Amino acid sequence: MARQARSRPQSDTQAQPQSTDPQYEWAMTSNQRPVHITYAVRGETYICPVCNGRMIAKLGDVKQHHFAHETVQTCSPARVTQIVAQYWLVEELQLVLAARRSLIMTWPCPLCQQVHTANLLHDVETLKPNHEHDGITSDVALLDRSDKVRAVVLLDAPSSEALITYTARKIVTIVVDLTNTRQRLHDLTTLLAGARIYGGLCTTQDLAAENGIITDPELLRKVLTEVVAQPPHNLHGPLVHYKGLTHVFLLDDKRLWLPPILWQRAIGGLLHSINPALQVITQEWPQADGA
């Protein structure tokens, strides 16, 4: 017997399409202060830090509370969080400065292979969000009295070029990962606990310089260049321990600190690994006559 196909009756309540509008955890108040949705007030005016458009706090009983643009925009929630974090960090660090408290952090130093602990707010006078320095923009810059950058905070992984630039100028680079902290931008210590710190500040290098040991890459290059520019055009000798430092080269009445990373900064060169026991570094030293 043939069966007659029957169509299934449609439900009276059709499934409503889900909204694809971006939802935001953070916004700015009208006086440029960051606010999390947890502390939003119904009816208040909020601003998107990306497009400067008006935002509304959605505080209903059905959906998770969030901010939304008054008129639909496509600003990235991650970018909104990043800009808000810049202002939040400046605000929190400013409170530490005003209270004359220290910001103590500990990190392994690739230069001297030791662990450093230092106050990263030492000599810092002002804080600037979204600051540009030498063509590189940092999320937050920490500047001294003469407007010299002492440290930078980055909320994205830096490029190798940026790290080289900051390290060469002894600028501490603090990289904060916002991936797992977007809902916890409420405590400075918690936010910085997982931060990575790169180069710039080496207390061992500063101490060596105070003891008359040459540690500046430009001066090291100058001294070594002057020596090899004269016959027999070479320089050799052991690296010794001196006043608690390793990799110290004694040159007449001078003391040169030459750990591998500092040598690389001062001299550079192309490394050739012939075998595990033999490595050769080749370099070009341009002469005044073009040779």
C-alpha positions in Angstrom: 0.0 0.0 0.0 1.4 3.4 -0.9 1.8 5.8 2.0 0.8 9.3 1.5 3.5 11.8 2.6 2.3 14.3 5.1 3.9 17.6 5.7 4.8 18.5 9.3 2.8 21.4 10.6 4.9 24.5 11.2 5.2 25.8 14.7 3.4 28.9 15.6 6.6 30.3 17.2 9.4 30.5 14.6 13.0 30.6 15.9 14.2 34.1 16.1 17.5 34.9 14.4 20.4 35.5 16.7 21.8 39.0 16.7 25.2 39.3 15.0 25.9 42.7 16.4 29.2 42.8 18.4 28.9 42.7 22.2 31.3 44.6 24.4 32.4 44.2 28.0 34.1 47.6 28.2 33.3 51.2 27.2 34.4 54.7 28.2 32.4 57.2 30.2 31.8 60.7 28.8 34.8 61.9 30.8 37.1 59.3 29.3 37.2 56.8 32.2 37.0 53.1 31.5 34.1 51.2 32.8 33.2 47.5 32.8 29.7 46.3 32.1 29.5 45.1 35.7 29.5 48.8 36.9 27.4 50.2 34.1 24.2 52.2 35.0 21.1 52.0 33.0 20.4 55.3 31.1 24.0 56.6 31.4 25.9 57.7 28.3 28.9 55.7 27.3 31.4 56.1 24.4 33.2 53.6 22.2 36.9 54.3 22.3 37.4 53.2 18.7 34.8 55.1 16.8 33.7 57.6 19.5 30.1 56.6 18.9 27.5 56.4 21.7 27.1 53.1 23.4 24.2 51.7 25.4 24.5 49.4 28.4 22.3 46.4 27.8 21.2 45.2 31.2 18.2 43.0 30.5 17.2 39.8 32.1 17.6 37.4 29.2 21.0 38.0 27.5 24.3 38.5 29.2 24.9 42.1 30.1 27.0 44.0 27.5 27.5 47.3 25.8 26.3 47.9 22.3 26.6 50.8 19.8 23.5 53.0 19.6 23.8 52.7 15.8 25.3 49.5 14.5 29.1 49.6 14.1 31.7 46.9 13.4 34.4 47.9 15.9 36.3 44.9 17.0 35.6 44.0 20.7 39.3 43.0 21.1 40.3 46.5 19.9 37.8 48.2 22.2 39.3 46.2 25.1 42.8 47.1 24.1 42.1 50.8 24.0 40.2 50.7 27.3 43.1 48.8 28.8 45.5 51.6 27.8 43.4 54.2 29.7 42.9 51.8 32.6 46.6 51.1 33.0 47.4 54.8 32.9 44.8 55.4 35.6 46.0 52.6 37.8 49.7 53.4 37.4 49.0 57.1 38.1 47.5 56.1 41.4 50.7 54.2 42.3 52.8 57.2 41.3 50.6 59.6 43.3 50.9 57.4 46.4 54.7 57.3 45.9 54.5 53.5 45.9 56.9 51.2 44.0 56.0 48.8 41.2 58.4 45.9 41.9 58.8 43.3 39.2 61.2 40.4 38.7 62.4 39.0 35.4 65.3 36.9 34.0 67.8 39.1 32.2 69.1 37.7 28.8 72.1 40.0 29.0 73.8 38.9 32.2 71.9 35.7 32.7 70.7 36.7 36.2 67.3 37.5 37.7 66.6 41.1 38.3 64.2 42.8 40.7 63.6 46.5 40.3 61.0 49.3 40.7 59.8 49.9 37.2 58.4 53.3 38.2 61.8 54.6 39.3 62.4 58.1 37.9 59.0 57.9 36.1 57.1 61.2 36.1 54.4 60.9 33.5 52.3 58.2 31.7 51.0 58.4 28.2 48.6 56.0 26.4 49.0 55.2 22.7 52.4 56.9 22.7 54.6 57.0 19.6 58.4 56.7 20.0 60.9 56.4 17.2 58.2 55.4 14.8 56.9 52.7 17.1 53.6 53.1 19.0 53.3 51.7 22.5 50.1 51.1 24.4 51.4 52.9 27.5 54.7 54.8 27.8 56.4 55.6 31.1 58.4 58.8 30.8 60.9 60.6 33.1 61.1 64.3 34.0 62.8 65.1 30.6 60.2 63.2 28.6 62.6 60.3 28.0 60.8 56.9 27.7 61.9 54.7 30.5 59.6 51.7 29.9 56.7 50.8 27.6 53.7 48.5 28.1 52.5 46.5 25.1 49.2 44.7 24.9 50.1 42.8 21.8 53.2 40.7 21.0 55.9 43.1 19.8 57.7 42.7 16.5 61.4 41.8 16.6 62.2 45.3 15.2 60.4 47.0 18.1 62.2 44.8 20.7 65.6 45.7 19.1 64.7 49.4 19.1 63.6 49.5 22.7 66.4 47.2 24.0 69.1 49.3 22.2 67.8 52.4 24.0 67.6 50.7 27.4 63.8 50.9 27.4 62.1 48.1 29.4 59.4 46.4 27.4 56.5 44.9 29.4 54.2 42.7 27.4 50.8 42.0 28.9 48.5 39.3 27.5 44.9 40.4 27.6 43.5 37.0 26.3 42.5 35.7 29.7 42.1 38.9 31.6 39.4 40.8 29.7 37.0 40.2 32.6 39.7 40.9 35.2 41.0 44.4 34.4 40.3 45.3 38.0 43.6 44.7 39.7 47.0 45.9 38.6 49.0 43.2 40.4 46.9 40.5 38.8 47.2 41.9 35.4 51.0 42.3 35.5 51.6 38.9 37.2 51.7 37.1 33.9 53.5 39.9 32.0 56.7 39.2 30.1 59.6 41.7 30.4 62.3 42.2 27.8 65.7 43.8 28.1 66.5 47.5 28.5 67.1 47.6 32.2 70.1 45.5 33.5 71.1 46.4 37.0 74.3 44.3 36.5 75.2 46.5 33.6 74.6 49.7 35.5 76.7 48.4 38.4 79.5 47.5 36.1 79.5 51.0 34.5 79.7 52.5 38.0 82.9 50.4 38.6 84.5 51.8 35.5 83.8 48.8 33.2 82.9 49.7 29.7 79.4 48.3 29.0 77.9 50.8 26.4 77.7 49.0 23.0 78.7 52.1 21.0 81.8 52.7 23.2 82.7 49.0 23.1 82.6 49.1 19.3 84.7 52.3 19.2 87.4 50.8 21.5 87.6 47.5 19.6 87.6 49.2 16.2 90.5 51.5 17.2 92.6 48.5 18.4 92.1 46.3 15.3 92.6 49.3 13.0 96.3 49.1 13.9 98.8 46.3 13.0 98.6 43.4 13.6 94.9 44.0 13.1 93.7 41.4 15.6 92.8 41.1 19.2 92.6 38.1 21.4 92.7 37.1 25.0 90.7 35.4 27.7 87.4 36.6 29.3 87.9 36.7 33.0 85.9 37.2 36.2 86.2 40.8 37.5 84.3 42.3 40.5 81.6 39.7 40.3 81.2 39.9 36.5 81.9 37.2 34.0 83.0 37.9 30.3 85.3 40.8 31.2 88.1 41.5 28.7 91.2 43.2 30.0 92.6 45.6 27.5 95.6 47.6 28.8 94.0 49.8 31.4 90.5 49.3 30.2 87.9 46.7 31.3 85.4 45.6 28.6 82.2 43.7 29.5 81.5 41.3 26.6 78.8 38.8 27.3 77.4 37.2 24.1 74.3 39.4 23.7 76.3 42.6 24.4 78.9 41.5 21.9 76.2 41.0 19.3 74.8 44.5 20.0 78.2 46.1 19.7 79.7 44.2 16.9 77.0 42.1 15.1 78.0 39.7 12.4 76.8 36.5 10.7 77.1 33.3 12.6 78.2 30.1 10.8 77.9 26.9 12.7 80.5 24.6 11.1 79.9 21.9 13.7 78.9 21.8 17.4 82.5 22.5 18.4 83.3 25.2 15.8 81.4 28.4 15.1 82.7 31.3 12.9 81.4 34.9 12.9 82.0 36.9 9.7 81.7 40.7 9.7 82.3 43.6 7.4 84.1 46.7 8.7 83.7 49.5 6.2 86.8 51.8 5.9 87.0 55.5 5.3 88.4 54.8 1.8 85.5 52.6 0.9 87.4 49.3 1.4 
